[in-house]
Amino acid sequence: MHYLGKPSALILGLPGSVFFLWMSALFFTVTFLVFWKRFRDERDALTGAFTAFLLGMAIFHIILGAAELYQNEALILLAILVAFIGSTYTLRFPLSELKEPWRSWIFYTVLAGTLIYMTAAILYSYPVGHVLTVVFWYMIIVSGGISGLYALKKGFEAKTQSARVKCIGGGAGIITCCLVADLMVIFAGVTIIGEVLMSVAPVILLGSVVHGRRCEAKEQEQLSNKNVAI
């Protein structure tokens, strides 16, 4: 049984759905590797959310592609678990608005809820197609709806161009993947347009971070020159 739509034509010896999933995984993986050094240098909530999004989506697409190729339900469940965890970690950015202990309490409660659901799905043999639909809706609501839209909101409210670019671009990247493309997967299965959007999402995010970094450097230079003049 194919869980991601009807069997598609072969591309480079792979079923079309598998090829496009792994193509997206390549974009996410490369972007994550480029982004990783920045995350090590700047461990803030925004960077952490972007890192969780990139790593989670890279692993999710790799495993889901393998699951579709070998029609292996265990691999699909593993991919779903990764998607649940990665999507939940993007919540750390919007939750940064809250003070402790509420921030941690809400985050770990949501994370525990996803793990409990996955445990029940395995123990009671929920239909895998149903569980896959649940995780796609979860990513749409949590990553695309909450984290992505929150990033856009913070971008429009930002007082500096660097923060504006990073938040708006990053939010747009997450929304492209976890709202628009995931909705397409639910209603149409894995399609060329959907996976192109998936592949474009990390590029949008990385481009916004790189451009935001340049804006940040200019802002610091202007501030330094202003201080010298004073």
C-alpha positions in Angstrom: 0.0 0.0 0.0 1.4 3.4 -1.0 0.8 5.9 1.8 1.8 9.0 -0.1 -0.5 8.8 -3.1 -0.7 6.6 -6.1 2.4 4.8 -7.4 4.3 7.3 -9.6 6.6 6.9 -12.6 10.3 6.1 -12.0 12.8 8.9 -11.9 16.5 7.8 -12.0 15.4 4.3 -11.0 13.4 5.5 -8.0 9.6 5.9 -7.7 8.7 9.6 -8.2 7.5 10.1 -4.6 10.7 8.7 -3.2 12.9 10.7 -5.6 11.1 14.0 -4.6 11.2 13.2 -0.9 15.0 12.5 -1.0 15.5 15.6 -3.2 13.8 17.7 -0.4 15.9 15.8 2.2 19.1 16.9 0.3 18.1 20.5 0.4 17.3 20.4 4.1 20.5 18.5 4.9 22.8 20.8 3.1 21.1 23.9 4.6 21.3 22.4 8.1 25.0 21.7 7.6 25.6 25.3 6.5 23.4 26.6 9.3 24.9 24.4 12.1 28.0 26.6 12.8 25.8 29.6 13.3 23.6 27.7 15.8 26.7 26.7 17.8 27.7 30.4 17.9 24.3 31.9 18.7 22.0 29.7 20.8 19.0 31.9 20.9 15.3 30.8 20.5 15.0 31.8 16.9 18.1 30.0 15.8 17.2 27.0 17.8 13.7 26.8 16.1 15.3 27.1 12.7 17.8 24.4 13.5 15.1 22.0 14.8 13.0 22.6 11.7 15.9 21.9 9.3 17.2 18.8 11.1 13.8 17.4 11.7 12.7 17.8 8.1 15.9 16.4 6.8 15.6 13.2 8.8 11.9 13.0 8.3 12.2 13.1 4.5 15.1 10.6 4.4 13.3 8.0 6.5 9.9 8.6 4.8 11.4 8.1 1.4 13.0 4.9 2.5 9.7 3.8 4.1 7.8 4.5 0.8 10.5 2.7 -1.2 10.4 -0.5 0.9 6.8 -0.1 2.0 7.9 -0.5 5.5 5.4 0.6 8.2 8.1 0.6 11.0 10.1 3.1 9.0 7.0 5.3 8.5 6.3 5.3 12.3 10.0 6.2 12.9 9.7 9.1 10.4 6.5 10.3 12.1 8.2 10.2 15.5 11.0 12.4 14.1 8.5 14.8 12.6 6.6 15.1 15.9 9.8 15.9 17.8 11.2 18.3 15.3 7.9 20.2 14.9 7.5 20.4 18.7 11.0 21.9 19.1 10.1 24.8 16.8 7.6 25.8 19.6 10.6 27.0 21.7 10.6 30.3 19.7 7.0 31.4 20.3 7.2 30.0 23.9 10.2 32.3 24.5 7.5 35.0 25.1 6.6 33.2 28.4 8.5 33.1 31.7 9.7 30.0 33.4 8.4 27.6 34.6 5.5 28.1 32.1 7.7 28.0 29.1 9.2 24.6 30.0 6.0 23.2 31.4 4.1 23.8 28.2 6.9 22.6 25.9 7.4 19.3 27.8 3.7 18.7 28.1 3.2 19.1 24.3 6.3 16.9 23.7 5.0 14.2 26.1 1.6 14.3 24.4 3.2 13.5 21.1 5.2 10.6 22.6 2.1 9.2 24.3 0.2 9.4 21.1 3.0 7.5 19.2 3.2 4.9 22.0 -0.6 4.3 21.7 -0.3 4.2 17.9 2.2 1.4 18.1 0.6 -0.6 21.0 -2.9 -0.4 19.5 -1.8 -0.7 15.9 -3.4 2.5 14.6 -3.7 2.6 10.8 -0.4 4.0 9.6 -2.1 6.2 7.0 -4.2 7.7 9.8 -1.1 8.4 11.9 0.7 9.9 9.0 -2.2 12.3 8.4 -2.2 13.3 12.1 1.5 14.2 12.0 1.0 16.3 8.8 -1.8 18.2 10.5 0.3 18.6 13.6 3.2 20.1 11.5 0.7 22.4 9.7 -0.8 23.7 13.0 2.4 23.7 15.2 5.2 24.5 12.8 3.4 26.3 10.0 0.6 27.9 12.0 2.1 28.7 15.3 5.9 28.9 14.9 5.9 30.2 11.3 3.2 32.8 11.8 4.8 33.9 15.1 8.1 34.4 13.3 6.4 36.6 10.7 4.7 38.6 13.5 8.0 39.2 15.3 9.6 40.2 12.0 7.0 42.9 11.3 7.4 44.1 14.9 11.2 44.2 14.7 12.9 47.5 15.1 16.1 46.5 13.2 16.3 45.4 9.6 18.4 42.4 10.5 15.8 41.0 12.9 13.1 41.8 10.4 14.8 40.0 7.6 15.6 36.9 9.6 12.2 36.5 11.2 10.1 37.2 8.1 12.3 35.1 5.8 12.6 32.3 8.3 8.9 32.3 9.0 8.1 32.3 5.3 10.4 29.3 4.9 8.6 27.3 7.6 5.2 28.3 6.4 6.1 27.3 2.8 7.1 23.8 4.0 4.9 23.0 7.0 1.7 24.8 5.9 1.5 25.1 2.1 3.4 22.0 1.0 2.0 19.8 3.8 -1.5 20.7 2.9 -0.7 19.7 -0.7 0.6 16.3 0.6 -2.6 15.7 2.6 -5.0 16.5 -0.3 -2.9 15.5 -3.3 -0.1 13.2 -2.1 3.6 13.8 -3.0 3.6 16.0 -6.1 6.3 17.8 -8.0 4.9 21.2 -7.0 4.7 20.2 -3.3 8.2 18.9 -3.1 9.6 21.8 -5.0 8.0 24.0 -2.3 9.6 21.7 0.3 13.0 22.1 -1.3 12.6 25.9 -1.7 11.7 26.3 2.0 15.2 25.7 3.5 16.7 28.0 0.8 14.4 30.8 1.8 15.3 30.3 5.4 19.1 30.2 4.8 18.9 33.2 2.5 17.1 35.2 5.1 19.6 34.4 7.7 22.6 35.2 5.5 21.0 38.5 4.4 20.0 39.3 8.0 23.6 38.6 9.1 24.9 41.2 6.5 22.3 43.7 7.7 23.4 43.0 11.3 27.0 43.7 10.4 26.1 47.0 8.8 24.0 48.0 11.8 26.9 47.3 14.1 29.3 49.2 11.9 26.9 52.2 11.9 26.6 52.0 15.7 30.3 51.9 16.1 30.8 54.9 13.8 28.2 56.8 15.7 29.9 56.0 19.0 33.2 57.2 17.6 31.7 60.4 16.4 30.2 61.1 19.9 
